[in-house]
């Protein structure tokens, strides 16, 4: 077992199956020479699993690790409706379940904190079914009920675009996350039902008014699965000090996003970004939130990341950088997986 098994707050690996028909489940269960995650490299890097995103791409927009927007030009992709989005969501979910079945016990879609802990303890690769944006959910919330029964346990109400429930931040640098209206009436119903079901609400990509609406309505810990510090990188996707304070007050959680454009002071997509930049954000988060409320949220397979953590096999480089910065074994275990299990247990129950 890895010394510091890592549970990760966000990846876009399911999109690789959706966009590349030549990638098989067997490829993922072996080792690939492309992308950021597969099982062989995960084993080497101590990557124990994490949140697998169901994300609906805009048909005319390519945002990927190899094609990224210039954040100095604000970008807000077009809204997508449930009729368009649901078939894509079903395909992505089916890919995850088929991967689990083909893995013969090596991969498990987890639906409880106890299952997640069991996977970490027994070196079973854990996958949490997450929706990055609620485009596939209708305003009557029928889709929410069905997706929950299928295994969805985490929901980002928005990606960086509008939904029937709220408005995401546009991609922009430098800029404030205070970019538009908050939750709609349907969005308020969605938050309340997520609380009732025990679905974790992800505030990454949410604009500031929406963030505060959720904070007022929700009785669960406030969580941003893959966001960074606005004071260190003033991009719309990052969290202000006031937002971080609210997350702390709720006993919530922030997962560090590895995307260079959300780490660097200049907002640049430069993979030649030193690990010290990542450590600086983690230092800030730990100081502001406390040791039990910070983890990792890589955005692997969805963003350009520093070369030093260029795929999951290289995660020990980040652990070593944190050790060099004075992080002890107890804190590294919290950052790597214990904090995620803690906040999910509080949100999901057992």
Secondary structure in CASP SS format (residue, H / E / C, confidence):
PFRMAT SS
TARGET T0000
AUTHOR 0000-0000-0000
METHOD secondary structure of the structure
MODEL  1
X C 1.00
X C 1.00
X C 1.00
X C 1.00
X C 1.00
X E 1.00
X E 1.00
X E 1.00
X E 1.00
X E 1.00
X E 1.00
X C 1.00
X H 1.00
X H 1.00
X H 1.00
X H 1.00
X H 1.00
X H 1.00
X H 1.00
X C 1.00
X C 1.00
X C 1.00
X C 1.00
X C 1.00
X H 1.00
X H 1.00
X H 1.00
X H 1.00
X H 1.00
X C 1.00
X C 1.00
X C 1.00
X C 1.00
X C 1.00
X C 1.00
X C 1.00
X C 1.00
X C 1.00
X H 1.00
X H 1.00
X H 1.00
X H 1.00
X H 1.00
X H 1.00
X H 1.00
X C 1.00
X E 1.00
X E 1.00
X E 1.00
X E 1.00
X E 1.00
X E 1.00
X E 1.00
X E 1.00
X C 1.00
X C 1.00
X C 1.00
X C 1.00
X C 1.00
X C 1.00
X C 1.00
X C 1.00
X C 1.00
X E 1.00
X C 1.00
X C 1.00
X E 1.00
X C 1.00
X C 1.00
X C 1.00
X C 1.00
X C 1.00
X C 1.00
X C 1.00
X E 1.00
X C 1.00
X C 1.00
X C 1.00
X C 1.00
X C 1.00
X C 1.00
X H 1.00
X H 1.00
X H 1.00
X H 1.00
X H 1.00
X H 1.00
X H 1.00
X H 1.00
X H 1.00
X H 1.00
X H 1.00
X H 1.00
X H 1.00
X H 1.00
X H 1.00
X H 1.00
X H 1.00
X H 1.00
X H 1.00
X H 1.00
X H 1.00
X C 1.00
X C 1.00
X C 1.00
X C 1.00
X E 1.00
X E 1.00
X E 1.00
X C 1.00
X C 1.00
X C 1.00
X H 1.00
X H 1.00
X H 1.00
X H 1.00
X H 1.00
X H 1.00
X H 1.00
X H 1.00
X H 1.00
X C 1.00
X C 1.00
X C 1.00
X E 1.00
X E 1.00
X E 1.00
X E 1.00
X E 1.00
X E 1.00
X E 1.00
X E 1.00
X C 1.00
X C 1.00
X C 1.00
X C 1.00
X C 1.00
X C 1.00
X C 1.00
X C 1.00
X C 1.00
X H 1.00
X H 1.00
X H 1.00
X H 1.00
X H 1.00
X H 1.00
X H 1.00
X H 1.00
X H 1.00
X C 1.00
X E 1.00
X E 1.00
X E 1.00
X E 1.00
X E 1.00
X C 1.00
X C 1.00
X C 1.00
X C 1.00
X C 1.00
X E 1.00
X C 1.00
X C 1.00
X C 1.00
X C 1.00
X E 1.00
X E 1.00
X C 1.00
X C 1.00
X E 1.00
X C 1.00
X E 1.00
X C 1.00
X C 1.00
X C 1.00
X C 1.00
X C 1.00
X C 1.00
X C 1.00
X C 1.00
X C 1.00
X C 1.00
X C 1.00
X H 1.00
X H 1.00
X H 1.00
X H 1.00
X H 1.00
X H 1.00
X H 1.00
X H 1.00
X H 1.00
X H 1.00
X H 1.00
X H 1.00
X H 1.00
X C 1.00
X C 1.00
X E 1.00
X E 1.00
X E 1.00
X C 1.00
X C 1.00
X C 1.00
X E 1.00
X C 1.00
X H 1.00
X H 1.00
X H 1.00
X H 1.00
X H 1.00
X H 1.00
X H 1.00
X H 1.00
X H 1.00
X H 1.00
X C 1.00
X C 1.00
X C 1.00
X C 1.00
X C 1.00
X E 1.00
X E 1.00
X C 1.00
X C 1.00
X C 1.00
X C 1.00
X E 1.00
X C 1.00
X C 1.00
X C 1.00
X C 1.00
X C 1.00
X E 1.00
X C 1.00
X C 1.00
X C 1.00
X E 1.00
X C 1.00
X H 1.00
X H 1.00
X H 1.00
X H 1.00
X H 1.00
X H 1.00
X H 1.00
X H 1.00
X H 1.00
X C 1.00
X C 1.00
X C 1.00
X E 1.00
X E 1.00
X E 1.00
X E 1.00
X C 1.00
X C 1.00
X E 1.00
X H 1.00
X H 1.00
X H 1.00
X C 1.00
X C 1.00
X C 1.00
X C 1.00
X C 1.00
X C 1.00
X C 1.00
X C 1.00
X C 1.00
X C 1.00
X C 1.00
X C 1.00
X H 1.00
X H 1.00
X H 1.00
X H 1.00
X H 1.00
X H 1.00
X H 1.00
X H 1.00
X H 1.00
X H 1.00
X H 1.00
X H 1.00
X H 1.00
X H 1.00
X H 1.00
X C 1.00
X C 1.00
X C 1.00
X C 1.00
X E 1.00
X E 1.00
X E 1.00
X C 1.00
X C 1.00
X C 1.00
X E 1.00
X C 1.00
X C 1.00
X C 1.00
X C 1.00
X E 1.00
X C 1.00
X H 1.00
X H 1.00
X H 1.00
X C 1.00
X C 1.00
X H 1.00
X H 1.00
X H 1.00
X H 1.00
X H 1.00
X H 1.00
X H 1.00
X H 1.00
X H 1.00
X H 1.00
X H 1.00
X H 1.00
X H 1.00
X C 1.00
X C 1.00
X C 1.00
X C 1.00
X H 1.00
X H 1.00
X H 1.00
X H 1.00
X H 1.00
X H 1.00
X H 1.00
X H 1.00
X H 1.00
X H 1.00
X H 1.00
X H 1.00
X H 1.00
X H 1.00
X H 1.00
X H 1.00
X H 1.00
X H 1.00
X H 1.00
X H 1.00
X C 1.00
X C 1.00
END
